[in-house]
Amino acid sequence: MKLLTYYLALSFQMYCMRYSFLLFFGLLIFFACSESKETRIQRFLAQGNDMVKKQNYEEAVNFYEGALQLDSCFVDAWNNLGTLYFEKKDYARAVQHYSRAVKCNPDYLQAYINRVNVYYESNELFSALKDLERIEQIKPDTMVVYFLRGLVLTKMRKYDEAKKNFDEALLFDGNNQDLVINLASIHYYQRNYDSARLLLSKITENPLADPNAWNTLALIEAESGNHDQALENINIALKRSPRNPFYLNNRGYIYLLKWELNKAIADINESITIDPYNAWAYRNKGIYYTFASSYDEAIAMFERAIKADPYVGSINFYLGEAYWEKGDRKAACSFYAKSLAADEGEKVPVIRERCSGI
């Protein structure tokens, strides 16, 4: 995050730049008056898209808004503005702009698809499913509907329904690595590790395999207790994508399982620096604090993870562990009960024994 003082120092400069742009914008309108309205709209759209490629997002917004001044229902501009806000993780404004697009054109497929992505990231999963129903009405029996619905249902832990959707999507493209990896991930969540390995082995035979396959294999081996193999797999993923925050976080988790705590926290912290929105990284940092006997810090991290994503894996179990080690048996058993209800599958016999008399 940039310092506030930096923005204050640039405030006058940015004002001048904006004034210059507005002057240019006015001249452009003046000289383009002989062009058709549609030509001018498309020119603004193209210039906005060019600014996005150059990462000049403020100017991109100005061009898109210029198009909307000429046509308040120009859906491509509303859609592209939504995508700009989505990239900034301003999900409320992204939804607002995508919604304007579909209000102008109820059959505008791309805005619905983009809004599903926003709802997925912001955990508004029932809204995502509702939009997917609308997409299916506009264009029935499409791979993208099955794929996105599979992702949403996976996050909702409705694994059997998710598998059906990924299987349907594979009928359209049986060689799609993303689909196979997501299907393998469901087997991983259901602890069907051999089935997951079998699916992923078909991908990793290819030297140009998606590193997500190695990442998923790493998690499978970690949960199977094969920590050295897990570390080898995640390092393959990181070799191909060294700054990937998810891979760094997962390597940190593997180091936690190996009780190499210094290496673990280094990877987890680097992951958070790159992507401060990843709930799984805060969960893993909470596990680190639990292992380090800093239970209040652990609980704070777990609560932060839940705030970022209430569906983060095994979070109730880890909260129970932190409270148990802290000595608060009542709070621990409350979270253990939630863990059992959510079928998190962590140390079920131990939990029942601990909480049998509480």
C-alpha positions in Angstrom: 0.0 0.0 0.0 1.4 3.4 -1.0 1.9 6.1 1.7 -0.7 8.8 2.1 2.1 11.4 2.0 3.0 10.2 -1.5 -0.5 11.0 -2.7 -0.5 14.4 -1.0 2.9 15.3 -2.6 1.4 14.4 -6.0 -1.9 16.1 -5.5 -1.0 19.3 -7.4 0.7 17.4 -10.2 -2.3 15.1 -10.6 -4.6 18.2 -10.7 -2.6 19.6 -13.5 -2.5 16.3 -15.4 -6.3 16.1 -15.0 -6.8 19.7 -16.2 -4.6 18.9 -19.2 -6.6 15.8 -19.9 -9.9 17.6 -19.7 -8.6 20.3 -22.1 -7.6 17.5 -24.5 -10.9 15.8 -24.0 -12.8 19.0 -24.9 -10.7 19.5 -28.0 -11.2 15.9 -29.1 -15.0 16.4 -28.8 -14.7 19.7 -30.8 -12.7 18.2 -33.7 -14.7 15.0 -33.8 -18.0 16.7 -34.2 -18.2 15.8 -37.8 -17.9 12.1 -36.9 -20.9 9.9 -36.2 -21.9 9.3 -32.7 -21.2 5.6 -33.0 -17.7 6.3 -34.3 -17.0 8.6 -31.4 -18.3 6.0 -28.9 -16.1 3.3 -30.4 -13.1 5.6 -30.4 -13.5 6.2 -26.6 -13.9 2.5 -26.0 -10.7 1.7 -28.0 -8.8 4.5 -26.2 -10.0 3.2 -22.8 -8.9 -0.3 -23.7 -5.5 1.0 -24.7 -5.1 2.8 -21.4 -6.0 -0.4 -19.6 -3.2 -2.2 -21.5 -0.8 0.6 -20.4 -2.2 0.4 -16.9 -3.2 4.0 -17.0 -6.5 3.2 -15.2 -7.6 6.7 -14.3 -7.4 7.8 -18.0 -9.2 4.5 -18.9 -12.0 5.5 -16.6 -12.2 8.9 -18.2 -12.5 7.5 -21.7 -15.2 4.9 -20.7 -17.1 7.7 -19.0 -16.7 9.8 -22.1 -18.4 7.0 -24.1 -21.2 6.9 -21.6 -21.8 10.6 -21.9 -22.6 10.0 -25.5 -24.7 6.8 -24.8 -25.7 6.2 -21.2 -26.5 2.6 -22.1 -23.3 1.7 -23.9 -22.9 -1.7 -22.2 -19.3 -2.4 -23.2 -18.2 0.7 -21.2 -20.2 -0.3 -18.2 -18.8 -3.8 -18.4 -15.2 -2.6 -18.7 -15.6 -0.1 -15.8 -16.8 -3.0 -13.7 -13.7 -5.0 -14.6 -11.5 -2.1 -13.6 -13.1 -2.0 -10.2 -12.9 -5.8 -10.0 -9.2 -5.7 -10.5 -8.9 -3.1 -7.7 -10.9 -5.5 -5.5 -13.6 -2.9 -5.2 -16.3 -5.5 -5.5 -19.3 -3.3 -4.6 -18.5 -0.8 -7.4 -17.8 -3.7 -9.8 -21.2 -5.2 -9.2 -22.8 -1.7 -9.6 -21.3 -1.3 -13.0 -22.0 -4.8 -14.2 -25.5 -4.4 -13.0 -25.9 -1.2 -15.1 -24.8 -3.2 -18.1 -27.4 -5.9 -17.7 -30.0 -3.4 -16.9 -29.4 -1.8 -20.3 -29.2 -5.2 -22.0 -30.7 -8.1 -20.1 -29.1 -10.5 -22.5 -25.5 -9.1 -22.2 -23.8 -12.4 -21.4 -20.3 -11.1 -20.5 -21.5 -8.8 -17.8 -23.4 -11.7 -16.1 -20.3 -13.9 -16.3 -18.1 -11.1 -14.8 -20.6 -10.5 -12.1 -20.5 -14.2 -11.2 -16.7 -13.8 -10.7 -17.3 -10.8 -8.4 -19.9 -12.7 -6.4 -17.6 -15.7 -6.1 -14.7 -13.6 -4.8 -16.9 -11.7 -2.4 -18.5 -14.9 -1.1 -22.0 -13.9 -2.3 -22.4 -17.4 -3.6 -26.2 -17.6 -3.8 -26.2 -14.5 -6.0 -23.6 -16.2 -8.2 -25.8 -19.2 -8.6 -28.8 -16.9 -9.5 -26.7 -15.2 -12.2 -25.6 -18.6 -13.6 -29.3 -19.5 -13.9 -29.8 -16.4 -16.0 -26.7 -17.2 -18.2 -28.1 -20.6 -18.8 -31.4 -19.1 -19.9 -29.6 -16.9 -22.4 -27.2 -19.6 -23.7 -28.2 -23.1 -22.6 -25.8 -26.0 -22.2 -22.6 -24.0 -22.2 -19.2 -25.1 -20.7 -18.7 -21.8 -18.9 -21.9 -22.3 -16.9 -20.9 -25.8 -15.7 -17.4 -24.6 -15.0 -18.4 -21.5 -12.9 -21.1 -23.4 -11.1 -18.6 -26.1 -10.3 -16.3 -23.5 -8.7 -19.2 -21.9 -6.7 -20.5 -25.3 -5.4 -17.0 -26.3 -4.5 -16.6 -23.2 -2.3 -20.0 -24.0 -0.8 -18.7 -27.5 0.0 -21.4 -29.2 -2.1 -18.8 -31.4 -3.6 -20.9 -34.0 -5.4 -22.9 -31.4 -7.2 -19.7 -29.6 -8.1 -18.3 -32.8 -9.6 -21.3 -33.3 -11.8 -20.9 -29.8 -13.2 -17.1 -30.3 -13.9 -17.9 -33.6 -15.5 -20.5 -31.9 -17.7 -17.9 -29.2 -18.6 -15.4 -31.9 -19.6 -17.8 -33.2 -22.2 -17.2 -30.0 -24.1 -13.4 -30.0 -23.6 -11.9 -33.2 -22.2 -8.4 -31.9 -22.3 -9.0 -28.7 -20.3 -6.4 -28.7 -17.6 -8.3 -26.2 -15.4 -11.3 -28.5 -15.3 -9.2 -31.6 -14.5 -7.4 -29.8 -11.7 -10.6 -28.5 -10.2 -12.1 -32.0 -10.4 -9.0 -33.4 -8.7 -9.3 -30.7 -6.0 -12.8 -31.9 -5.2 -11.4 -35.5 -4.7 -8.7 -33.9 -2.5 -11.3 -32.1 -0.3 -13.2 -35.4 0.0 -10.0 -37.1 0.9 -10.1 -39.4 -2.1 -6.4 -38.9 -2.6 -5.8 -41.8 -5.0 -8.5 -40.6 -7.4 -7.0 -37.1 -7.2 -3.5 -38.3 -7.9 -4.7 -40.3 -10.9 -6.4 -37.3 -12.5 -3.3 -35.1 -11.9 -0.9 -37.7 -13.2 -2.4 -37.3 -16.7 -1.4 -33.6 -16.6 2.0 -33.7 -14.9 3.3 -36.1 -17.6 3.3 -33.1 -19.8 6.5 -31.0 -19.3 4.4 -27.9 -19.9 1.8 -28.9 -17.3 -0.1 -26.2 -15.4 1.8 -25.5 -12.2 -1.5 -25.7 -10.4 -1.4 -29.5 -10.9 1.9 -29.6 -8.9 0.4 -27.3 -6.3 -2.6 -29.6 -5.8 -0.4 -32.7 -5.7 1.7 -31.0 -3.0 -1.4 -30.5 -0.9 -2.4 -34.1 -1.4 1.0 -35.4 -0.3 1.0 -33.0 2.7 -2.3 -34.3 4.0 -1.2 -37.9 3.4 1.8 -37.3 5.6 4.3 -37.4 2.8 5.8 -34.0 3.6 9.1 -34.3 1.7 7.2 -35.3 -1.5 4.8 -32.4 -0.9 7.8 -30.0 -0.6 9.3 -31.4 -3.8 6.0 -30.9 -5.7 5.3 -27.3 -4.4 8.9 -26.4 -5.4 8.2 -27.5 -8.9 5.2 -25.2 -9.0 7.2 -22.3 -7.5 10.0 -22.8 -10.1 7.5 -22.2 -12.8 5.8 -19.3 -11.0 8.2 -18.0 -8.3 6.0 -15.1 -7.0 2.7 -16.9 -6.9 1.3 -16.1 -3.4 -0.8 -19.2 -3.2 2.1 -21.5 -3.9 4.3 -19.6 -1.3 1.5 -19.9 1.2 1.1 -23.6 0.6 4.9 -24.1 1.0 4.6 -22.3 4.2 1.9 -24.7 5.3 4.1 -27.7 4.4 6.9 -26.2 6.4 4.5 -25.9 9.3 3.7 -29.6 9.1 7.5 -30.3 9.1 7.8 -28.0 12.1 10.3 -25.8 10.3 8.6 -22.7 11.7 11.1 -20.1 10.6 10.8 -21.1 7.0 7.1 -21.4 7.3 6.5 -17.9 8.6 8.9 -16.4 6.0 6.9 -17.9 3.1 3.5 -17.1 4.7 4.5 -13.4 5.3 5.8 -13.1 1.7 2.6 -14.5 0.4 0.6 -11.9 2.4 2.9 -9.1 1.1 2.1 -10.1 -2.5 -1.6 -10.8 -1.9 -3.0 -9.3 1.4 -6.5 -10.7 0.6 -5.8 -14.5 0.8 -7.7 -15.9 3.8 -5.7 -19.1 3.7 -2.5 -17.3 4.4 -4.1 -15.7 7.5 -5.3 -19.2 8.5 -1.8 -20.6 8.1 -0.3 -17.7 10.1 -2.8 -18.5 12.8 -1.5 -22.1 12.8 2.0 -20.8 13.1 1.1 -18.7 16.2 -0.6 -21.7 17.7 2.5 -23.8 17.2 4.5 -20.9 18.7 2.1 -20.8 21.8 1.0 -17.3 21.0 -2.7 -18.2 21.2 -4.3 -14.7 21.3 -2.4 -13.8 18.1 -3.5 -17.1 16.6 -7.1 -16.4 17.3 -6.8 -12.9 15.8 -5.4 -14.4 12.6 -8.1 -17.1 12.4 -10.8 -14.4 12.9 -9.2 -12.4 10.1 -9.3 -15.4 7.9 -13.0 -15.9 8.5 -13.7 -12.3 7.8 -11.9 -12.6 4.5 -13.5 -15.9 3.5 -15.9 -17.8 5.8 -15.4 -20.9 3.7 -11.6 -21.2 4.4 -10.7 -24.8 5.1 -10.8 -26.3 8.6 -11.0 -22.9 10.2 -13.3 -24.0 13.0 -11.0 -26.8 14.0 -8.0 -24.5 14.2 -9.9 -22.0 16.3 -10.9 -24.9 18.6 -7.2 -25.9 18.8 -6.1 -22.4 19.8 -8.8 -22.0 22.4 -8.0 -25.5 23.8 -4.3 -24.8 24.1 -5.2 -21.4 25.7 -7.2 -23.3 28.3 -10.7 -22.1 27.3 -12.4 -25.5 27.0 -15.9 -24.1 26.5 -15.0 -21.9 23.6 -12.8 -24.7 22.1 -15.6 -27.2 22.1 -18.0 -24.7 20.6 -15.7 -24.4 17.6 -15.0 -28.1 17.5 -18.8 -28.7 17.3 -18.9 -26.3 14.3 -16.0 -28.2 12.8 -17.8 -31.5 13.1 -21.0 -30.0 11.6 -19.0 -28.7 8.6 -17.4 -32.1 8.2 -13.9 -30.6 8.3 -12.7 -34.0 9.2 -9.9 -33.0 11.5 -9.1 -35.3 14.5 -12.7 -36.3 14.9 -12.1 -39.0 17.6 -9.9 -36.5 19.6 -12.5 -33.8 19.4 -15.2 -36.1 20.7 -13.1 -37.4 23.5 -12.1 -33.9 24.6 -15.6 -32.5 24.6 -17.6 -35.5 25.8 -18.1 -34.0 29.2 -18.4 -30.4 28.3 
